[in-house]
Amino acid sequence: MRRAYKAAQSRLAVVVLALLASFAIQHPALAQPFGAGVYGADVPFGDLTSVAINISDPIDLTLLPSGGNFSGNDSHTVTITSTDVVGYQLFVKATSTTALTQGANTIATSANSSPTTLAVNSWGYNTTSSTNNFRGMTLSDVLIKNATGPHKSGDATIFTYGALVDMTKPSGTYTVNVTYTAIGQS
């Protein structure tokens, strides 16, 4: 009889030890504390946050004579639709190269870190709708917009692209891949 009692007593000690260990381990809380949300937000309680990007027509720069050079610009609209009550951030970057390319021929991205006139044989973009002032594209994400609140009906940003080249650049179709990224902030 003593052995059975000792076996039961040791099992009880293991269960008590397991319960104590469970209470000692901190468990993360999965809900925000009261008052931390956005009161009165027009997003139903319990819905998952959604973020969507819609891009209007693709950019097609047609370069026309401008003095001894050729220049052109074109715009499209990037619309972000989001139910995130805090808002979203919009980023842009070149995907693999910053140069416009056509085989071995290239047109470099502008060295401008803020919108200003393009140097000859360069291209750039802006979000001011200017047809004269552009900044250079990078391979790193550049924050374009930090929008607050939900945008269930969409929030538009106009991207304008431009290029300025001289007679030494061979004619043809030059391309570059650009990535827009929208991230919810909740």
GROMACS elastic network, one bead per residue, 0.5 to 0.9 nm:
[ bonds ]
;  ai    aj funct       b0    kb
    1     4     6  0.53970   500
    1     5     6  0.64617   500
    1     6     6  0.88527   500
    2     5     6  0.51387   500
    2     6     6  0.62466   500
    2     7     6  0.87152   500
    3     6     6  0.50924   500
    3     7     6  0.62002   500
    3     8     6  0.86656   500
    4     7     6  0.51714   500
    4     8     6  0.62817   500
    4     9     6  0.85735   500
    5     8     6  0.52079   500
    5     9     6  0.60749   500
    5    10     6  0.87157   500
    6    10     6  0.61810   500
    6    11     6  0.86919   500
    7    10     6  0.52433   500
    7    11     6  0.63777   500
    7    12     6  0.87353   500
    8    11     6  0.51979   500
    8    12     6  0.62781   500
    8    13     6  0.87808   500
    9    12     6  0.51476   500
    9    13     6  0.63987   500
    9    14     6  0.89351   500
   10    13     6  0.50453   500
   10    14     6  0.64117   500
   10    15     6  0.88171   500
   11    14     6  0.51373   500
   11    15     6  0.63365   500
   11    16     6  0.87136   500
   12    15     6  0.51458   500
   12    16     6  0.62010   500
   12    17     6  0.85533   500
   13    16     6  0.51324   500
   13    17     6  0.60616   500
   13    18     6  0.85607   500
   14    17     6  0.50360   500
   14    18     6  0.60887   500
   14    19     6  0.86370   500
   15    18     6  0.50624   500
   15    19     6  0.62277   500
   15    20     6  0.86527   500
   16    19     6  0.51219   500
   16    20     6  0.61790   500
   16    21     6  0.86085   500
   17    20     6  0.51111   500
   17    21     6  0.61453   500
   17    22     6  0.86052   500
   18    21     6  0.51020   500
   18    22     6  0.61883   500
   18    23     6  0.88028   500
   19    22     6  0.50482   500
   19    23     6  0.63885   500
   19    24     6  0.86623   500
   20    23     6  0.52354   500
   20    24     6  0.61623   500
   20    25     6  0.88117   500
   21    24     6  0.50107   500
   21    25     6  0.62824   500
   22    25     6  0.54780   500
   22    26     6  0.82782   500
   23    26     6  0.73642   500
   23    27     6  0.88649   500
   29    32     6  0.76995   500
   31    34     6  0.89870   500
   32    35     6  0.82376   500
   32    36     6  0.61803   500
   32    37     6  0.72704   500
   33    36     6  0.57114   500
   33    37     6  0.81338   500
   34    37     6  0.74782   500
   35    38     6  0.78300   500
   35    39     6  0.79147   500
   36    39     6  0.87393   500
   37    41     6  0.89841   500
   37    85     6  0.85439   500
   37    86     6  0.88503   500
   38    41     6  0.58767   500
   38    85     6  0.66654   500
   38    86     6  0.74718   500
   40    43     6  0.84439   500
   41    44     6  0.80457   500
   41    85     6  0.62675   500
   41   149     6  0.80396   500
   41   150     6  0.77483   500
   42    83     6  0.84201   500
   42    85     6  0.78786   500
   42   150     6  0.75018   500
   42   152     6  0.87073   500
   43    46     6  0.86852   500
   43    47     6  0.72660   500
   43    49     6  0.89513   500
   43    83     6  0.64018   500
   43    84     6  0.80188   500
   43    85     6  0.71143   500
   43   150     6  0.76790   500
   43   152     6  0.86018   500
   44    47     6  0.58846   500
   45    48     6  0.88836   500
   47    50     6  0.88451   500
   47    83     6  0.86810   500
   48    83     6  0.81491   500
   48    84     6  0.84584   500
   49    82     6  0.72453   500
   49    83     6  0.53983   500
   49    84     6  0.51286   500
   49    85     6  0.81827   500
   49   184     6  0.75330   500
   49   186     6  0.81891   500
   50    81     6  0.78417   500
   50    82     6  0.54156   500
   50    83     6  0.54473   500
   50    84     6  0.66012   500
   50   184     6  0.77215   500
   51    80     6  0.69165   500
   51    81     6  0.57118   500
   51    83     6  0.68017   500
   51    84     6  0.74809   500
   51    88     6  0.80964   500
   51   182     6  0.70076   500
   51   183     6  0.71178   500
   51   184     6  0.65833   500
   52    79     6  0.81399   500
   52    80     6  0.56723   500
   52    81     6  0.51458   500
   52    82     6  0.64086   500
   52   154     6  0.89405   500
   52   182     6  0.76433   500
   53    78     6  0.68142   500
   53    79     6  0.57715   500
   53    81     6  0.65756   500
   53    82     6  0.89335   500
   53   180     6  0.82171   500
   53   181     6  0.81034   500
   53   182     6  0.71990   500
   54    77     6  0.80968   500
   54    78     6  0.57824   500
   54    79     6  0.50995   500
   54    80     6  0.65255   500
   54    81     6  0.81157   500
   55    58     6  0.76513   500
   55    76     6  0.71183   500
   55    77     6  0.58534   500
   55    79     6  0.63736   500
   55    80     6  0.89350   500
   56    76     6  0.55805   500
   56    77     6  0.53249   500
   56    78     6  0.65822   500
   56    79     6  0.81963   500
   57    60     6  0.87947   500
   57    75     6  0.85492   500
   57    76     6  0.60481   500
   57    77     6  0.78660   500
   58    75     6  0.84264   500
   58    76     6  0.67713   500
   59    73     6  0.86985   500
   59    74     6  0.59775   500
   59    75     6  0.63879   500
   59    76     6  0.65680   500
   59   160     6  0.85868   500
   59   161     6  0.75476   500
   60    73     6  0.81350   500
   60    74     6  0.63744   500
   60    75     6  0.85457   500
   61    71     6  0.86588   500
   61    72     6  0.57656   500
   61    73     6  0.55015   500
   61    74     6  0.57043   500
   61   161     6  0.78044   500
   61   162     6  0.71693   500
   61   163     6  0.77159   500
   62    71     6  0.78249   500
   62    72     6  0.56187   500
   62    73     6  0.72247   500
   62    74     6  0.81806   500
   63    66     6  0.88033   500
   63    70     6  0.53730   500
   63    73     6  0.77468   500
   63   163     6  0.76174   500
   63   164     6  0.79204   500
   63   165     6  0.84083   500
   64    69     6  0.82709   500
   64    70     6  0.50655   500
   64    71     6  0.55171   500
   64    72     6  0.62685   500
   65    68     6  0.70885   500
   65    69     6  0.58839   500
   65    71     6  0.66195   500
   65    72     6  0.89391   500
   66    69     6  0.51745   500
   66    70     6  0.51845   500
   66    71     6  0.62245   500
   66   164     6  0.89394   500
   67    70     6  0.76313   500
   68   166     6  0.68110   500
   68   167     6  0.74749   500
   69   120     6  0.78471   500
   69   164     6  0.69155   500
   69   165     6  0.56972   500
   69   167     6  0.63601   500
   70   163     6  0.80876   500
   70   164     6  0.57497   500
   70   165     6  0.52918   500
   70   166     6  0.60513   500
   70   167     6  0.76644   500
   71   162     6  0.73384   500
   71   163     6  0.55245   500
   71   165     6  0.64455   500
   71   166     6  0.87698   500
   72   131     6  0.83475   500
   72   161     6  0.84129   500
   72   162     6  0.56012   500
   72   163     6  0.56850   500
   72   164     6  0.69386   500
   73   131     6  0.64360   500
   73   132     6  0.87141   500
   73   160     6  0.68421   500
   73   161     6  0.53862   500
   73   163     6  0.65521   500
   74   131     6  0.83602   500
   74   159     6  0.84760   500
   74   160     6  0.56667   500
   74   161     6  0.55075   500
   74   162     6  0.66283   500
   75   129     6  0.77212   500
   75   158     6  0.66824   500
   75   159     6  0.55005   500
   75   161     6  0.61485   500
   75   162     6  0.88130   500
   76   157     6  0.85411   500
   76   158     6  0.58174   500
   76   159     6  0.56077   500
   76   160     6  0.66610   500
   76   161     6  0.87214   500
   77   156     6  0.62800   500
   77   157     6  0.56629   500
   77   159     6  0.61711   500
   77   160     6  0.87478   500
   78   155     6  0.82594   500
   78   156     6  0.57044   500
   78   157     6  0.52666   500
   78   158     6  0.62639   500
   78   159     6  0.72922   500
   78   180     6  0.83481   500
   79   154     6  0.58498   500
   79   155     6  0.53084   500
   79   157     6  0.62516   500
   79   158     6  0.85572   500
   80    88     6  0.85013   500
   80    90     6  0.83194   500
   80   151     6  0.74658   500
   80   152     6  0.88422   500
   80   153     6  0.87555   500
   80   154     6  0.53026   500
   80   155     6  0.51890   500
   80   156     6  0.64533   500
   80   157     6  0.82747   500
   80   182     6  0.73072   500
   81   150     6  0.81366   500
   81   151     6  0.54644   500
   81   152     6  0.55034   500
   81   153     6  0.62682   500
   81   155     6  0.63638   500
   81   156     6  0.88920   500
   82    85     6  0.82880   500
   82    87     6  0.74593   500
   82    88     6  0.73841   500
   82   149     6  0.86901   500
   82   150     6  0.56668   500
   82   152     6  0.54737   500
   82   153     6  0.81424   500
   82   154     6  0.71019   500
   82   155     6  0.85271   500
   82   184     6  0.74829   500
   83    86     6  0.87867   500
   83    87     6  0.79649   500
   83   149     6  0.81588   500
   83   151     6  0.60865   500
   83   152     6  0.56059   500
   83   184     6  0.85344   500
   84    87     6  0.53365   500
   84    88     6  0.70604   500
   84   148     6  0.88248   500
   84   149     6  0.67851   500
   84   150     6  0.50624   500
   84   151     6  0.77103   500
   84   152     6  0.87909   500
   84   184     6  0.58721   500
   84   185     6  0.69311   500
   84   186     6  0.63293   500
   85    88     6  0.88666   500
   85   148     6  0.76662   500
   85   151     6  0.83787   500
   85   184     6  0.87529   500
   85   185     6  0.82418   500
   85   186     6  0.70225   500
   86   147     6  0.84380   500
   86   148     6  0.56500   500
   86   150     6  0.66792   500
   86   184     6  0.76386   500
   86   185     6  0.57191   500
   86   186     6  0.54832   500
   87   146     6  0.74941   500
   87   147     6  0.53294   500
   87   150     6  0.55969   500
   87   151     6  0.76759   500
   87   183     6  0.85969   500
   87   184     6  0.59951   500
   87   185     6  0.54925   500
   87   186     6  0.72473   500
   88   145     6  0.80370   500
   88   146     6  0.61027   500
   88   147     6  0.53676   500
   88   148     6  0.65614   500
   88   149     6  0.78917   500
   88   150     6  0.81939   500
   88   151     6  0.89299   500
   88   182     6  0.64785   500
   88   183     6  0.53517   500
   88   185     6  0.52325   500
   88   186     6  0.83449   500
   89   143     6  0.70444   500
   89   144     6  0.75425   500
   89   145     6  0.55934   500
   89   147     6  0.61870   500
   89   148     6  0.87181   500
   89   181     6  0.80573   500
   89   182     6  0.55335   500
   89   183     6  0.52891   500
   89   184     6  0.65938   500
   89   185     6  0.71191   500
   90   142     6  0.83605   500
   90   143     6  0.60030   500
   90   144     6  0.54849   500
   90   145     6  0.50781   500
   90   146     6  0.66428   500
   90   147     6  0.81695   500
   90   180     6  0.70520   500
   90   181     6  0.56966   500
   90   183     6  0.66994   500
   91   141     6  0.56243   500
   91   142     6  0.51995   500
   91   144     6  0.53697   500
   91   145     6  0.72135   500
   91   179     6  0.81394   500
   91   180     6  0.56820   500
   91   181     6  0.50500   500
   91   182     6  0.63698   500
   91   183     6  0.84577   500
   92   137     6  0.82559   500
   92   138     6  0.83862   500
   92   139     6  0.89384   500
   92   140     6  0.80807   500
   92   141     6  0.54753   500
   92   142     6  0.53973   500
   92   143     6  0.68982   500
   92   144     6  0.69428   500
   92   178     6  0.70502   500
   92   179     6  0.56759   500
   92   181     6  0.63593   500
   93    98     6  0.85282   500
   93   137     6  0.63467   500
   93   138     6  0.55271   500
   93   139     6  0.53515   500
   93   140     6  0.56891   500
   93   141     6  0.50115   500
   93   142     6  0.63820   500
   93   177     6  0.87266   500
   93   178     6  0.57237   500
   93   179     6  0.54438   500
   93   180     6  0.68423   500
   93   181     6  0.86197   500
   94    97     6  0.61258   500
   94    98     6  0.55836   500
   94    99     6  0.88198   500
   94   137     6  0.63190   500
   94   138     6  0.58214   500
   94   140     6  0.74826   500
   94   141     6  0.83025   500
   94   176     6  0.73182   500
   94   177     6  0.58630   500
   94   179     6  0.60455   500
   94   180     6  0.89519   500
   95    98     6  0.77571   500
   95   138     6  0.88622   500
   95   139     6  0.64026   500
   95   140     6  0.87792   500
   95   176     6  0.79995   500
   95   177     6  0.54824   500
   95   178     6  0.54824   500
   95   179     6  0.60123   500
   96   139     6  0.69431   500
   96   176     6  0.83314   500
   96   177     6  0.72221   500
   96   178     6  0.85873   500
   97   100     6  0.80347   500
   97   101     6  0.88673   500
   97   138     6  0.83970   500
   97   139     6  0.69213   500
   97   176     6  0.70779   500
   97   177     6  0.77370   500
   98   108     6  0.69193   500
   98   109     6  0.57556   500
   98   136     6  0.83592   500
   98   137     6  0.60721   500
   98   138     6  0.61830   500
   98   139     6  0.66168   500
   98   176     6  0.69268   500
   98   177     6  0.83095   500
   98   178     6  0.86831   500
   99   106     6  0.59788   500
   99   107     6  0.54843   500
   99   109     6  0.53851   500
   99   122     6  0.84983   500
   99   123     6  0.82488   500
   99   137     6  0.86682   500
   99   174     6  0.89426   500
   99   175     6  0.81201   500
   99   176     6  0.65535   500
  100   105     6  0.83396   500
  100   106     6  0.54196   500
  100   108     6  0.64480   500
  100   109     6  0.74283   500
  100   122     6  0.87864   500
  100   123     6  0.79088   500
  100   174     6  0.52422   500
  100   177     6  0.87267   500
  101   104     6  0.70456   500
  101   105     6  0.57534   500
  101   107     6  0.65509   500
  101   108     6  0.86976   500
  101   173     6  0.80397   500
  101   175     6  0.52783   500
  101   176     6  0.65737   500
  102   105     6  0.51381   500
  102   106     6  0.63032   500
  102   107     6  0.88926   500
  102   172     6  0.70684   500
  102   173     6  0.62141   500
  102   175     6  0.67097   500
  103   106     6  0.78542   500
  103   174     6  0.84555   500
  105   169     6  0.76526   500
  105   170     6  0.74362   500
  105   174     6  0.82199   500
  106   121     6  0.89003   500
  106   169     6  0.82268   500
  106   174     6  0.74603   500
  107   121     6  0.57369   500
  107   122     6  0.55522   500
  107   123     6  0.69798   500
  107   163     6  0.85722   500
  107   165     6  0.78540   500
  107   169     6  0.80938   500
  107   174     6  0.79435   500
  108   111     6  0.85985   500
  108   121     6  0.66781   500
  108   123     6  0.65561   500
  108   136     6  0.88738   500
  109   112     6  0.86651   500
  109   121     6  0.85359   500
  109   122     6  0.52258   500
  109   124     6  0.59253   500
  109   135     6  0.83541   500
  109   136     6  0.51880   500
  109   137     6  0.60171   500
  109   138     6  0.81836   500
  109   163     6  0.89571   500
  110   113     6  0.82310   500
  110   118     6  0.64899   500
  110   119     6  0.69807   500
  110   121     6  0.85186   500
  110   122     6  0.50903   500
  110   123     6  0.53859   500
  110   124     6  0.55435   500
  110   125     6  0.89018   500
  110   134     6  0.76940   500
  110   135     6  0.61050   500
  110   137     6  0.71600   500
  110   163     6  0.89920   500
  111   118     6  0.85283   500
  111   119     6  0.83099   500
  111   122     6  0.83072   500
  111   124     6  0.87934   500
  111   135     6  0.71679   500
  111   136     6  0.55062   500
  111   137     6  0.85596   500
  112   115     6  0.65280   500
  112   116     6  0.66988   500
  112   117     6  0.82855   500
  112   118     6  0.76885   500
  112   119     6  0.88721   500
  112   124     6  0.82206   500
  112   134     6  0.71485   500
  112   136     6  0.53087   500
  112   137     6  0.89019   500
  113   116     6  0.85848   500
  113   134     6  0.87946   500
  113   135     6  0.54953   500
  113   136     6  0.62621   500
  113   137     6  0.87930   500
  114   126     6  0.86313   500
  114   133     6  0.85395   500
  114   134     6  0.71127   500
  114   135     6  0.50649   500
  114   136     6  0.78457   500
  115   118     6  0.87336   500
  115   124     6  0.85771   500
  115   125     6  0.78872   500
  115   126     6  0.64780   500
  115   128     6  0.86943   500
  115   130     6  0.87482   500
  115   132     6  0.86318   500
  115   136     6  0.82610   500
  116   132     6  0.72097   500
  116   134     6  0.52596   500
  116   135     6  0.66221   500
  117   132     6  0.57353   500
  117   134     6  0.61739   500
  117   135     6  0.84107   500
  118   121     6  0.82774   500
  118   122     6  0.63852   500
  118   123     6  0.68390   500
  118   124     6  0.74866   500
  118   132     6  0.76059   500
  118   133     6  0.67951   500
  118   134     6  0.64028   500
  118   135     6  0.79695   500
  118   162     6  0.83487   500
  118   163     6  0.73781   500
  118   164     6  0.65842   500
  119   122     6  0.58620   500
  119   123     6  0.82431   500
  119   164     6  0.70440   500
  119   165     6  0.85059   500
  120   123     6  0.86298   500
  120   163     6  0.83759   500
  120   164     6  0.53376   500
  120   165     6  0.52589   500
  120   166     6  0.64993   500
  121   163     6  0.74417   500
  121   164     6  0.55286   500
  121   166     6  0.63250   500
  121   169     6  0.78913   500
  122   136     6  0.85340   500
  122   162     6  0.86561   500
  122   163     6  0.58686   500
  122   164     6  0.57694   500
  122   165     6  0.66051   500
  123   134     6  0.76933   500
  123   135     6  0.81577   500
  123   136     6  0.69871   500
  123   137     6  0.84361   500
  123   161     6  0.74128   500
  123   162     6  0.55674   500
  123   164     6  0.63771   500
  123   165     6  0.84595   500
  124   133     6  0.84735   500
  124   134     6  0.50172   500
  124   135     6  0.50573   500
  124   137     6  0.61817   500
  124   160     6  0.84633   500
  124   161     6  0.57289   500
  124   162     6  0.55871   500
  124   163     6  0.65742   500
  125   133     6  0.80851   500
  125   135     6  0.54749   500
  125   136     6  0.66103   500
  125   137     6  0.71055   500
  125   159     6  0.66918   500
  125   160     6  0.54218   500
  125   162     6  0.62278   500
  125   163     6  0.89115   500
  126   129     6  0.66696   500
  126   130     6  0.70571   500
  126   131     6  0.87957   500
  126   133     6  0.72595   500
  126   134     6  0.52590   500
  126   135     6  0.62773   500
  126   136     6  0.88488   500
  126   158     6  0.82811   500
  126   159     6  0.58095   500
  126   160     6  0.53386   500
  126   161     6  0.66404   500
  126   162     6  0.86994   500
  127   130     6  0.77762   500
  127   134     6  0.88622   500
  127   144     6  0.79939   500
  127   157     6  0.69275   500
  127   158     6  0.55706   500
  127   160     6  0.62025   500
  128   131     6  0.88805   500
  128   133     6  0.87243   500
  128   158     6  0.74915   500
  128   159     6  0.77235   500
  128   160     6  0.76731   500
  129   133     6  0.89535   500
  129   158     6  0.67489   500
  129   159     6  0.70165   500
  129   160     6  0.57475   500
  130   133     6  0.58035   500
  130   134     6  0.77015   500
  130   160     6  0.72096   500
  131   134     6  0.79837   500
  131   160     6  0.73868   500
  131   161     6  0.81365   500
  131   162     6  0.71324   500
  132   162     6  0.78982   500
  133   162     6  0.85047   500
  134   160     6  0.83250   500
  134   161     6  0.74914   500
  134   162     6  0.70636   500
  134   163     6  0.89415   500
  137   140     6  0.86821   500
  137   142     6  0.86857   500
  137   178     6  0.87004   500
  138   141     6  0.73047   500
  138   142     6  0.76007   500
  139   142     6  0.88448   500
  141   179     6  0.88206   500
  141   180     6  0.87747   500
  141   181     6  0.83890   500
  143   146     6  0.74939   500
  144   157     6  0.89142   500
  145   157     6  0.83522   500
  147   150     6  0.86786   500
  147   151     6  0.88315   500
  147   155     6  0.85708   500
  148   151     6  0.84784   500
  148   185     6  0.86869   500
  150   153     6  0.87824   500
  150   154     6  0.89062   500
  151   154     6  0.51394   500
  151   155     6  0.60866   500
  152   155     6  0.83955   500
  165   168     6  0.80022   500
  165   169     6  0.67986   500
  166   169     6  0.62531   500
  167   170     6  0.76499   500
  167   171     6  0.89666   500
  171   174     6  0.87215   500
